[in-house]
Amino acid sequence: MLNVTSIENKTVWEKFLLTHAGHALFQSWLWGEVQIKLGTKIWRLGFYDGDTLIGIAQVMKVGARRGTFLHVRHGPILIEQKKEYWKQILSYMVDLAHRAGAWFIRVGPLIENTQNNNVLFSTLGLRPSAIHAMDAEFCWTVDLTQSEEQLLAGMRKTTRYEIKHAQKLGVTVEQSTDPYDLDAFFRLYKETSGRHGFVPHQGIGEEFEVFAAENKAVLLLGKYQGNSIAGAIVLFYGNQGIYHHGASIFSKIPASYVVQWEAIREAKKRGMNVYNFWGIAPEDNINHPWRGITLFKKGFGGREIEYIHAHDLAVSPFYVIPRTIETIRRLSRGY
């Protein structure tokens, strides 16, 4: 029988996480601090088999209009995917969900999308979420153990050209860890979200403030003739530089290419082994709204990693309501 306790020690939490899933950004202690700043109720749970910590789960209570649920983004994190561990962890979470007034539990561990993992989840009573999660199930990553020359050689020819073209046009890239410099990025971000029709992420300022305070975030702004025309917020966690937010003005000046190249170089300088371009569109969905940004990201070379789809566990008959709403939303937007 597993013992469950609240983990209050950041060192204990981070040591386990970085050992077993160093790329699980949303399970990081700092991400929990972001949620606390945003007023979100969180639990940091540790699961012990005797004296051995075998798993952790940073659980968020989400009060969405479609119904309250418990969300374990990028988790739980386990030392191994044992069915018995999962059964006991989910059993505890069901009790927690009842106490929190949640209708369902949503988990999204960063384990690969294999038949064995899907069968495991099915036998546990979990079912694939009706909607695409925001947690980048399809990621595009670049190996930073290569030299800069090798990285450039691995890019699409047109990507290399656009980087050099932007530099020749006089595009420069400025870096900052000061939250006061986010205003320029937010202006770009507002235009980008309107152009591409996506809902802007909430809490970007809080996210940047928390991570930058520990030198784990940088804002890069592409400048042309004194104006910011492209930007990126990159987080550094574990062994990865993570391109988490981007924005640009629709322009013939290819500033976004040189911004990403400088972000890759910065991640490499910091000793990161991987640059994670974050989410891309699945190959089989030609109508996906991320097709354009996917083409852009893949131009830098690298490989795709596919993680298992987020899964839900219903704890209330009212789960049918958010399930129906999310199904309709998925069908209406095509992904």
Sequence and secondary structure as in RCSB ss.txt:
>XXXX:A:sequence
MLNVTSIENKTVWEKFLLTHAGHALFQSWLWGEVQIKLGTKIWRLGFYDGDTLIGIAQVMKVGARRGTFLHVRHG
PILIEQKKEYWKQILSYMVDLAHRAGAWFIRVGPLIENTQNNNVLFSTLGLRPSAIHAMDAEFCWTVDLTQSEEQ
LLAGMRKTTRYEIKHAQKLGVTVEQSTDPYDLDAFFRLYKETSGRHGFVPHQGIGEEFEVFAAENKAVLLLGKYQ
GNSIAGAIVLFYGNQGIYHHGASIFSKIPASYVVQWEAIREAKKRGMNVYNFWGIAPEDNINHPWRGITLFKKGF
GGREIEYIHAHDLAVSPFYVIPRTIETIRRLSRGY
>XXXX:A:secstr
  EEEE   HHHHHHHHHHH TT GGGSHHHHHHHHHTT  EEEEEEEETTEEEEEEEEEEEEETTEEEEEEEE 
 EESS  HHHHHHHHHHHHHHHHHHT SEEEEEES B  HHHHHHHHHTT EE SS  SS SEEEEEETTS HHH
HHHTS HHHHHHHHHHHHTT EEEEE  GGGHHHHHHHHHHHHHHHT    S HHHHHHHHHTTT EEEEEEEET
TEEEEEEEEEEETTEEEEEEEEE   SS HHHHHHHHHHHHHHHTT SEEEEEE   TT TT TTHHHHHHHHTT
  EEEEB   EEEE SGGGHHHHHHHHHHHHHHT 
